[in-house]
Amino acid sequence: MYTFEGIALVLPVRQKMREPEAYGGCNGVLNTGIYLVTILYFFVVFFFGYIRCDSDARGSISLNLPVDNKLYQFTNIMYAVAIFLTYNLQFYVPFTLLWPLTIAALIPNLGLVISLVGAVASTALSVIFPPICETITFWPNKLGRFKWQLILNLLIIIFGVYVFIAGTTLSISNIVACIREGAGCDD
């Protein structure tokens, strides 16, 4: 969730820096952050993956699932659909960094669009869908004593739906207000 939500923070940080040129480059802010996160991910995945699967771990998490169970087949299908539906979202940040003039010409108030995409996609992908997938995966026998995991997942989903509705409503109202004011409104 931290990595996915970080997309909404990366571009505004660059815009607010005193020296935006320090953002790029081999030892810039962006690359240094990516190096650290990659190293941390490597060690966490290596450590926990090795503990769980020992030396039988395969290259992708979906390859470690049993193939004879329909639930795991459904999980693989959901994983593929999630990748397919978020491919454009994942490509959005590199596209923005490589061709800022093209995007700026097409969407004059890019910050408002980023806010709307974040409210819709980020909330759904990082808060709502994971507890749904976990509930489906462990249904019906592995949800803990008194189904406490189901109750927790339902509370997280309710919170996610609230944030989804509130964020989307706020983003759309900001876009409408900006359109009413004209092209000179601030993000």
CYANA upper distance limits for C-alpha pairs under 8 A (distance plus 0.5 A):
  1 MET  CA      5 GLU  CA      6.44
  1 MET  CA    126 SER  CA      5.89
  1 MET  CA    127 VAL  CA      8.36
  2 TYR  CA      6 GLY  CA      6.44
  3 THR  CA      7 ILE  CA      7.77
  4 PHE  CA    122 SER  CA      7.65
  4 PHE  CA    126 SER  CA      7.89
  5 GLU  CA      9 LEU  CA      7.92
  5 GLU  CA    118 GLY  CA      8.43
  5 GLU  CA    122 SER  CA      7.04
  5 GLU  CA    126 SER  CA      8.48
  6 GLY  CA     10 VAL  CA      6.74
  7 ILE  CA     11 LEU  CA      7.85
  7 ILE  CA     93 VAL  CA      7.78
  8 ALA  CA     12 PRO  CA      7.92
  8 ALA  CA    114 ILE  CA      7.63
  8 ALA  CA    115 SER  CA      8.13
  8 ALA  CA    118 GLY  CA      7.26
  9 LEU  CA     13 VAL  CA      6.62
 10 VAL  CA     14 ARG  CA      7.14
 11 LEU  CA     15 GLN  CA      6.94
 12 PRO  CA     16 LYS  CA      6.72
 13 VAL  CA     17 MET  CA      6.72
 14 ARG  CA     20 PRO  CA      6.15
 14 ARG  CA     23 TYR  CA      6.89
 15 GLN  CA     20 PRO  CA      7.32
 16 LYS  CA     20 PRO  CA      8.29
 19 GLU  CA     23 TYR  CA      8.19
 22 ALA  CA     28 GLY  CA      5.77
 22 ALA  CA     29 VAL  CA      6.97
 23 TYR  CA     28 GLY  CA      5.39
 23 TYR  CA     29 VAL  CA      5.22
 23 TYR  CA     30 LEU  CA      6.17
 24 GLY  CA     28 GLY  CA      5.22
 24 GLY  CA     29 VAL  CA      7.05
 24 GLY  CA     30 LEU  CA      6.59
 24 GLY  CA     31 ASN  CA      7.46
 25 GLY  CA     31 ASN  CA      7.70
 26 CYS  CA     31 ASN  CA      6.80
 26 CYS  CA     32 THR  CA      8.37
 27 ASN  CA     31 ASN  CA      6.72
 27 ASN  CA     32 THR  CA      6.41
 28 GLY  CA     32 THR  CA      6.50
 29 VAL  CA     33 GLY  CA      6.64
 30 LEU  CA     34 ILE  CA      6.70
 31 ASN  CA     35 TYR  CA      6.49
 32 THR  CA     36 LEU  CA      6.79
 33 GLY  CA     37 VAL  CA      6.68
 34 ILE  CA     38 THR  CA      6.44
 35 TYR  CA     39 ILE  CA      6.65
 36 LEU  CA     40 LEU  CA      6.66
 37 VAL  CA     41 TYR  CA      6.53
 38 THR  CA     42 PHE  CA      6.55
 39 ILE  CA     43 PHE  CA      6.86
 40 LEU  CA     44 VAL  CA      6.65
 41 TYR  CA     45 VAL  CA      6.35
 42 PHE  CA     46 PHE  CA      6.31
 43 PHE  CA     47 PHE  CA      6.36
 44 VAL  CA     48 PHE  CA      6.52
 44 VAL  CA     49 GLY  CA      8.49
 45 VAL  CA     49 GLY  CA      5.86
 45 VAL  CA     50 TYR  CA      8.40
 46 PHE  CA     50 TYR  CA      6.29
 47 PHE  CA     51 ILE  CA      6.76
 48 PHE  CA     52 ARG  CA      6.61
 49 GLY  CA     53 CYS  CA      6.37
 49 GLY  CA     54 ASP  CA      7.73
 49 GLY  CA     57 ALA  CA      7.42
 50 TYR  CA     54 ASP  CA      5.01
 50 TYR  CA     55 SER  CA      7.04
 50 TYR  CA     57 ALA  CA      7.50
 53 CYS  CA     57 ALA  CA      5.51
 57 ALA  CA     64 ASN  CA      7.10
 58 ARG  CA     63 LEU  CA      6.66
 58 ARG  CA     64 ASN  CA      6.60
 59 GLY  CA     63 LEU  CA      7.72
 60 SER  CA     64 ASN  CA      7.52
 61 ILE  CA     65 LEU  CA      7.72
 62 SER  CA     76 ASN  CA      6.69
 65 LEU  CA     72 TYR  CA      6.85
 66 PRO  CA     72 TYR  CA      7.11
 67 VAL  CA     72 TYR  CA      7.30
 67 VAL  CA     73 GLN  CA      7.03
 68 ASP  CA     72 TYR  CA      8.45
 68 ASP  CA     73 GLN  CA      8.41
 69 ASN  CA     73 GLN  CA      6.92
 70 LYS  CA     74 PHE  CA      6.58
 71 LEU  CA     75 THR  CA      6.71
 71 LEU  CA    136 ILE  CA      8.47
 71 LEU  CA    137 THR  CA      7.36
 72 TYR  CA     76 ASN  CA      6.77
 72 TYR  CA    137 THR  CA      8.30
 73 GLN  CA     77 ILE  CA      6.83
 74 PHE  CA     78 MET  CA      6.66
 75 THR  CA     79 TYR  CA      6.60
 75 THR  CA    133 CYS  CA      8.35
 75 THR  CA    137 THR  CA      8.33
 76 ASN  CA     80 ALA  CA      6.74
 77 ILE  CA     81 VAL  CA      6.68
 78 MET  CA     82 ALA  CA      6.52
 79 TYR  CA     83 ILE  CA      6.82
 80 ALA  CA     84 PHE  CA      6.64
 81 VAL  CA     85 LEU  CA      6.51
 82 ALA  CA     86 THR  CA      6.53
 83 ILE  CA     87 TYR  CA      6.37
 86 THR  CA     90 GLN  CA      6.63
 87 TYR  CA     91 PHE  CA      6.72
 88 ASN  CA     92 TYR  CA      6.62
 89 LEU  CA     93 VAL  CA      8.23
 91 PHE  CA     95 PHE  CA      6.63
 92 TYR  CA     96 THR  CA      6.59
 93 VAL  CA     97 LEU  CA      6.75
 94 PRO  CA     98 LEU  CA      6.50
 95 PHE  CA     99 TRP  CA      6.32
 95 PHE  CA    100 PRO  CA      8.17
 96 THR  CA    100 PRO  CA      5.70
 96 THR  CA    103 ILE  CA      7.23
 99 TRP  CA    103 ILE  CA      7.07
100 PRO  CA    104 ALA  CA      6.41
101 LEU  CA    105 ALA  CA      6.56
102 THR  CA    106 LEU  CA      6.87
103 ILE  CA    107 ILE  CA      6.33
103 ILE  CA    108 PRO  CA      8.35
103 ILE  CA    110 LEU  CA      8.25
104 ALA  CA    108 PRO  CA      5.68
104 ALA  CA    109 ASN  CA      8.09
104 ALA  CA    110 LEU  CA      7.43
108 PRO  CA    183 ALA  CA      7.76
109 ASN  CA    113 VAL  CA      7.52
109 ASN  CA    183 ALA  CA      8.28
109 ASN  CA    186 ASP  CA      8.38
109 ASN  CA    187 ASP  CA      7.14
110 LEU  CA    114 ILE  CA      6.68
110 LEU  CA    187 ASP  CA      8.47
111 GLY  CA    115 SER  CA      6.62
111 GLY  CA    187 ASP  CA      6.13
112 LEU  CA    116 LEU  CA      6.80
112 LEU  CA    171 SER  CA      7.21
112 LEU  CA    174 ASN  CA      7.68
112 LEU  CA    175 ILE  CA      6.76
112 LEU  CA    187 ASP  CA      6.66
113 VAL  CA    117 VAL  CA      6.63
113 VAL  CA    175 ILE  CA      8.46
114 ILE  CA    118 GLY  CA      6.45
115 SER  CA    119 ALA  CA      6.57
115 SER  CA    171 SER  CA      6.61
116 LEU  CA    120 VAL  CA      6.69
116 LEU  CA    167 GLY  CA      8.05
116 LEU  CA    168 THR  CA      6.55
116 LEU  CA    171 SER  CA      5.69
116 LEU  CA    172 ILE  CA      7.44
117 VAL  CA    121 ALA  CA      6.14
117 VAL  CA    122 SER  CA      7.82
118 GLY  CA    122 SER  CA      5.36
118 GLY  CA    123 THR  CA      7.55
119 ALA  CA    123 THR  CA      6.35
119 ALA  CA    163 VAL  CA      8.32
119 ALA  CA    164 PHE  CA      6.42
119 ALA  CA    167 GLY  CA      5.50
119 ALA  CA    168 THR  CA      5.82
119 ALA  CA    171 SER  CA      7.96
120 VAL  CA    124 ALA  CA      6.82
120 VAL  CA    164 PHE  CA      6.64
120 VAL  CA    167 GLY  CA      8.11
120 VAL  CA    168 THR  CA      6.69
121 ALA  CA    125 LEU  CA      6.40
122 SER  CA    126 SER  CA      6.20
122 SER  CA    127 VAL  CA      8.19
123 THR  CA    127 VAL  CA      5.80
123 THR  CA    128 ILE  CA      7.05
123 THR  CA    160 GLY  CA      6.82
123 THR  CA    163 VAL  CA      7.57
123 THR  CA    164 PHE  CA      6.24
124 ALA  CA    128 ILE  CA      5.38
124 ALA  CA    129 PHE  CA      6.48
124 ALA  CA    160 GLY  CA      7.75
124 ALA  CA    164 PHE  CA      7.64
125 LEU  CA    129 PHE  CA      6.03
125 LEU  CA    130 PRO  CA      7.74
126 SER  CA    130 PRO  CA      7.05
127 VAL  CA    131 PRO  CA      7.88
127 VAL  CA    156 ILE  CA      7.57
127 VAL  CA    157 ILE  CA      7.42
127 VAL  CA    160 GLY  CA      5.91
128 ILE  CA    132 ILE  CA      7.24
128 ILE  CA    156 ILE  CA      7.64
128 ILE  CA    157 ILE  CA      5.52
128 ILE  CA    160 GLY  CA      5.83
128 ILE  CA    161 VAL  CA      7.50
129 PHE  CA    133 CYS  CA      6.61
129 PHE  CA    157 ILE  CA      8.47
130 PRO  CA    134 GLU  CA      6.60
131 PRO  CA    135 THR  CA      6.52
131 PRO  CA    153 ASN  CA      5.58
131 PRO  CA    154 LEU  CA      8.14
131 PRO  CA    156 ILE  CA      7.61
131 PRO  CA    157 ILE  CA      7.32
132 ILE  CA    136 ILE  CA      6.73
132 ILE  CA    153 ASN  CA      7.72
132 ILE  CA    157 ILE  CA      8.17
133 CYS  CA    137 THR  CA      6.50
134 GLU  CA    138 PHE  CA      6.68
135 THR  CA    139 TRP  CA      6.18
135 THR  CA    143 LEU  CA      8.00
135 THR  CA    149 GLN  CA      8.38
135 THR  CA    150 LEU  CA      6.92
135 THR  CA    153 ASN  CA      7.67
138 PHE  CA    142 LYS  CA      5.44
138 PHE  CA    143 LEU  CA      6.55
139 TRP  CA    143 LEU  CA      7.20
143 LEU  CA    147 LYS  CA      5.50
143 LEU  CA    148 TRP  CA      7.01
143 LEU  CA    149 GLN  CA      5.48
143 LEU  CA    150 LEU  CA      6.51
144 GLY  CA    148 TRP  CA      6.12
144 GLY  CA    149 GLN  CA      6.38
147 LYS  CA    151 ILE  CA      7.02
148 TRP  CA    152 LEU  CA      6.66
149 GLN  CA    153 ASN  CA      6.53
150 LEU  CA    154 LEU  CA      6.62
151 ILE  CA    155 LEU  CA      6.79
152 LEU  CA    156 ILE  CA      6.77
153 ASN  CA    157 ILE  CA      6.62
154 LEU  CA    158 ILE  CA      6.62
155 LEU  CA    159 PHE  CA      6.66
156 ILE  CA    160 GLY  CA      6.55
157 ILE  CA    161 VAL  CA      6.59
158 ILE  CA    162 TYR  CA      6.73
159 PHE  CA    163 VAL  CA      6.74
160 GLY  CA    164 PHE  CA      6.41
161 VAL  CA    165 ILE  CA      6.58
162 TYR  CA    166 ALA  CA      6.53
163 VAL  CA    167 GLY  CA      6.23
164 PHE  CA    168 THR  CA      6.43
165 ILE  CA    169 THR  CA      6.43
166 ALA  CA    170 LEU  CA      6.59
167 GLY  CA    171 SER  CA      6.53
168 THR  CA    172 ILE  CA      6.55
169 THR  CA    173 SER  CA      6.57
170 LEU  CA    174 ASN  CA      6.65
171 SER  CA    175 ILE  CA      6.74
172 ILE  CA    176 VAL  CA      6.62
173 SER  CA    177 ALA  CA      6.54
174 ASN  CA    178 CYS  CA      6.55
175 ILE  CA    179 ILE  CA      6.66
176 VAL  CA    180 ARG  CA      6.72
177 ALA  CA    181 GLU  CA      6.71
178 CYS  CA    182 GLY  CA      6.55
178 CYS  CA    183 ALA  CA      7.62
178 CYS  CA    185 CYS  CA      6.11
178 CYS  CA    186 ASP  CA      8.45
179 ILE  CA    183 ALA  CA      7.42
181 GLU  CA    185 CYS  CA      6.90
